[in-house]
Amino acid sequence: MEIKIRVAEERDMEALLEIYNHEVLYGTATFDLSPKTLEDRKPWFYAHNVDNHPLLTAEVDGAVAGYASLSPYREKEGYRATVELSVYIAAACRGKGVATALIEAILRIAREREDIHTVVSVITAGNEASVRLHEKFDFVFCGEMNEVGEKFGKRLGTVSYQLMV
């Protein structure tokens, strides 16, 4: 299986939406509760691949298998060199190295940029696969918040990890 990583393009938007909405409906990686429309996600898409906010797509056999983005961590100007990492993988492609390939690529970009100092990742507590993946890339645990979200009738917490690049 060959994984191709590239900059996300407009033609990927529907596939990215499908991957995200699968997690909205069936997972806890996002606390969104209702599926998004293409119109909902356009502002998010167009806010990437500008400044220090790359959006990468992984392809497997010509189909979008996942994506990774660096987004603003907070809106205040003083946070501009801190970005938040998000990684979403199509259900059929999980456990096949797609997330690893995406994180390797996006961290390479982060390290090459002088306008990125810290990469933060906020992970739903209990997502041990995501925690192990981040620790593999030397992200350091830096805090936990209990019961800050609710999904599927359960109160969920988050754990935060960071990597200085």
C-alpha positions in Angstrom: 0.0 0.0 0.0 1.5 3.3 -1.1 0.6 6.4 0.9 0.9 9.7 -1.0 0.9 12.9 1.0 0.1 16.2 -0.7 -1.3 19.6 -0.1 -5.1 19.4 0.1 -7.0 20.8 -3.0 -10.6 21.9 -3.6 -11.3 18.6 -5.3 -10.7 16.9 -1.9 -13.3 18.8 0.0 -16.1 16.2 -0.3 -13.8 13.4 0.8 -12.5 15.5 3.7 -16.1 16.2 4.8 -17.1 12.6 4.6 -14.1 11.6 6.8 -14.9 14.3 9.3 -18.6 13.6 9.4 -18.0 9.9 10.0 -16.2 11.0 13.2 -19.1 13.4 14.1 -21.6 10.6 13.8 -19.6 7.6 15.2 -16.5 8.8 17.1 -15.4 11.1 19.8 -12.4 12.8 18.2 -14.6 15.8 17.6 -17.2 17.2 19.9 -19.3 18.3 17.0 -22.7 16.6 17.3 -24.3 17.3 13.9 -22.8 16.5 10.5 -21.4 19.4 8.6 -22.3 20.5 5.1 -19.9 21.4 2.4 -20.9 25.0 2.9 -20.2 24.7 6.7 -16.7 23.4 6.0 -15.6 25.8 3.2 -14.5 28.6 5.6 -12.4 26.0 7.5 -10.9 24.7 4.2 -10.0 28.1 2.8 -8.4 29.2 6.1 -5.8 26.6 5.5 -2.7 26.5 3.3 -2.3 30.2 4.1 0.2 31.6 6.6 1.3 28.9 9.1 -1.8 26.7 8.7 -1.1 23.8 6.3 -3.7 21.2 5.3 -2.4 18.0 3.9 -4.2 15.0 2.3 -3.2 11.4 2.3 -4.1 9.3 -0.7 -4.1 5.5 -0.9 -4.8 4.0 -4.3 -5.9 7.3 -5.6 -8.6 7.9 -2.9 -8.4 10.3 0.0 -7.5 8.3 3.1 -7.2 11.1 5.6 -5.9 14.6 6.4 -3.9 16.6 8.8 -4.1 20.3 9.5 -2.4 22.9 11.6 -4.9 25.5 12.7 -4.9 28.5 15.0 -4.6 27.4 18.6 -6.3 30.6 19.8 -7.4 33.7 18.0 -5.4 36.2 20.1 -2.3 37.5 18.2 0.1 36.5 20.9 -0.7 32.8 20.1 0.2 33.1 16.4 3.3 30.9 16.6 1.3 28.1 18.3 -0.8 25.9 16.1 -3.2 23.0 16.8 -2.8 19.7 15.1 -5.8 17.7 13.9 -5.6 14.4 12.1 -8.6 12.5 10.8 -8.3 9.1 9.0 -11.0 7.3 6.9 -12.4 4.4 9.0 -11.2 1.8 6.3 -7.6 3.2 6.4 -7.0 3.3 10.2 -4.1 1.2 11.5 -2.3 1.3 8.2 0.3 4.0 8.8 -1.7 6.9 7.2 -1.8 9.0 10.4 1.9 8.4 10.9 2.7 9.5 7.4 0.5 12.6 7.7 2.0 13.7 11.1 5.6 13.1 9.8 4.8 15.4 6.8 3.0 18.1 8.7 5.7 18.3 11.4 8.4 18.5 8.7 6.5 21.6 7.4 6.2 23.0 11.0 9.9 22.6 11.6 10.8 24.4 8.4 8.7 27.4 9.2 10.0 30.2 11.4 6.5 31.3 12.2 5.6 28.0 14.1 7.1 27.5 17.5 4.7 25.1 19.3 2.3 22.4 18.0 -0.5 21.6 20.3 -2.9 18.6 20.2 -6.1 18.3 22.2 -7.2 14.7 22.4 -10.4 13.2 23.8 -9.4 11.4 27.0 -9.4 7.7 26.6 -8.2 7.8 22.9 -5.1 5.7 23.7 -4.2 5.2 20.0 -4.0 8.9 19.5 -2.0 9.4 22.7 0.5 6.7 21.6 0.8 8.2 18.1 1.6 11.7 19.6 4.1 10.3 22.0 5.8 8.5 19.1 6.5 11.9 17.7 7.8 13.2 21.1 4.7 15.2 22.0 4.7 15.8 25.8 1.6 15.5 28.0 0.8 18.9 29.4 -2.6 18.7 31.0 -6.0 17.2 31.4 -9.5 18.7 31.6 -12.3 16.5 32.9 -15.8 16.4 31.6 -15.5 19.4 29.3 -17.6 17.9 26.5 -20.6 15.6 26.1 -21.2 13.1 23.3 -23.3 10.0 23.0 -24.7 10.6 26.5 -21.3 10.6 28.1 -19.3 13.4 29.6 -15.8 13.4 28.1 -12.5 15.0 29.0 -9.5 16.1 27.0 -5.8 15.7 27.3 -3.4 18.2 25.9 0.0 17.4 24.3 2.5 19.8 22.8 5.7 19.7 20.8 8.2 22.5 20.5 9.5 22.6 16.9 
